[in-house]
Amino acid sequence: MYGIVSIGVTFGHADPLTRRALALDPASAARVRAALTGRPGLESVLVATCHRTEVVFAGPGLTPATAITEFHTALQPAQVVEPPKVVEPPKVVELVETTGTIATCLQATPRVFAGTDAVRHLFDVACGLDSALLGDAEILGQLRAAWHAAEAAGTGGPVLRRVFRDAFAVGRRARATTDIGVGGAGIGSAVAAVVADRDGPALLVGAGRAATTIGRRLAKAGRHVAVANRTLARAHHLAAELGGRAVHLDDLDAELAVAAVVVTAVGAPTPVLGAERLGAIRRRHPGWQPLIVDAGSPPDVEPVDGFDIVGLDTLARRATDRDARRQQAVAAVAALVADAVDRCLVVPEPVRLPVGVL
């Protein structure tokens, strides 16, 4: 019988330091997938988004202990983190400062689901029940991208193909038959709602998937958006779509000083807006009172007194309070998930190769 195990960290479960240590950019995610190849009989799918770093494993006789070992081995070379400036919780800080590796950070707060629980967890994720924003509209596409990346890397297989196929199906069914996704649940709509009452120029820091979603919502609401990004070409591309303008990072401080709304959606290994930088800009411009929305996970903005900073946890709470219909749909979605799990758990038998075939 095949074992199925899911292990990783997600927003709302792991502390910011652990999430920062585990943040995977596309290059790091590719290295993790490469490290997971060449495991005979072991299937794996890496799900690396702004809010989660998880791997779903499947294999004959797979145990949680084996999956944890594979997880740590694959992620250890992916990235080395700088010692964090934030000093809590102490246990995680000590781990990071001692070795600076992802694997040691994982010892603090990973979540492990095995067997039926692993399948149920994946289905919950697909339906938006385990997201920073309830009913997240983006997660189903992110799961599809994760599956396609696993297939391209050669780490997918027949068991996880069926499990992910069923996850996609129940995710679509939940959105089609319940109110879990009413109003286009997602980070873009949540940010747009928070900044709706603040007039003035907006600066968007980042040009990735989350930033693009946010920028489109802001532009749809009629707001002019300047886009700053490490790669200027990507900033130009997104700014052109939004009808805004691109900003070179060398000019970021000047742009910050005139922005009434600042939205960050980077999720970088280190904060892009540090307390020292923000304080220096305010000293040069004493009347500067921006609304800063930090949509990064891990956070993009260091906490600093005297600034109006809305973090991802606050965004999620406000979105939940605003969209009571999604909360009312949770029970119906949970019933769909339970039914889908019951039907999915007839796991295919392992492929038996003819004698003599390697």
HUSUL-V779307 format. One line per field, one symbol per residue. ss: DSSP state (h for helix, s for strand, l for the rest). phi: phi as a letter, one per 20 degrees, with the letter a starting at -180 (. if undefined). burial: # if it has 24 or more other ideal C-beta (glycine too) atoms within 12 Angstrom, else .. Layout:
ss: ???
phi: ???
burial: ???
//
This chain:
ss: lssssssssslllllhhhhhhhlllhhhhhhhhhhhllllllsssssslllssssssssslllhhhhhhhhhhhhhlllslllllllllhhhhhhhhhhlshhhhhhhhlsssslhhhhhhhhhhhllllllllllllhhhhhhhhhhhhhhhllllhhhhhhhhhhhhhhhhhhhhlllllllllhhhhhhhhhllllllsssslllhhhhhhhhhhhhllllsssslllhhhhhhhhhhhllssslhhhhhhhhhhllssssllllllllslhhhhhhhhhhllllllssssllllllsllllllssslhhhhhhhhhhhlhhhhhhhhhhhhhhhhhhhhhllllllllllllll
phi: .fdccdbrcbgndefgfffffefdfgfffffffffefmdgndebceddcfdbcccddbafmfdgffffffffffegefaddfgfefdbfggfgfffffcmdggfffffbfdcccmgfffffffgffenecdfdgmhfeffffffffffffffendfafffffffgffffffffffedcefdfnmgrfffffgffegedeofddddpbeffffffgfffffenefceddbgeffffffffffemdbecfffdffffffdeecccdbdmffcfeceffffffffffcgefcfeddeeecfgecffbfndeddefffgfffffffdfffffegfffgfffgfffgfefefgfgfdeggnee
burial: .########################..##########.#.####################.#.#.###.#######.##.#..#.#.....##.##.....##############..#######################.##.###.##..#.###.#################..##################..#..###################.#.#######....##..##.##.####.#..##.####################..##..#......#.##############...##########.###.##..##.##.##..##..##..##.#...........
//
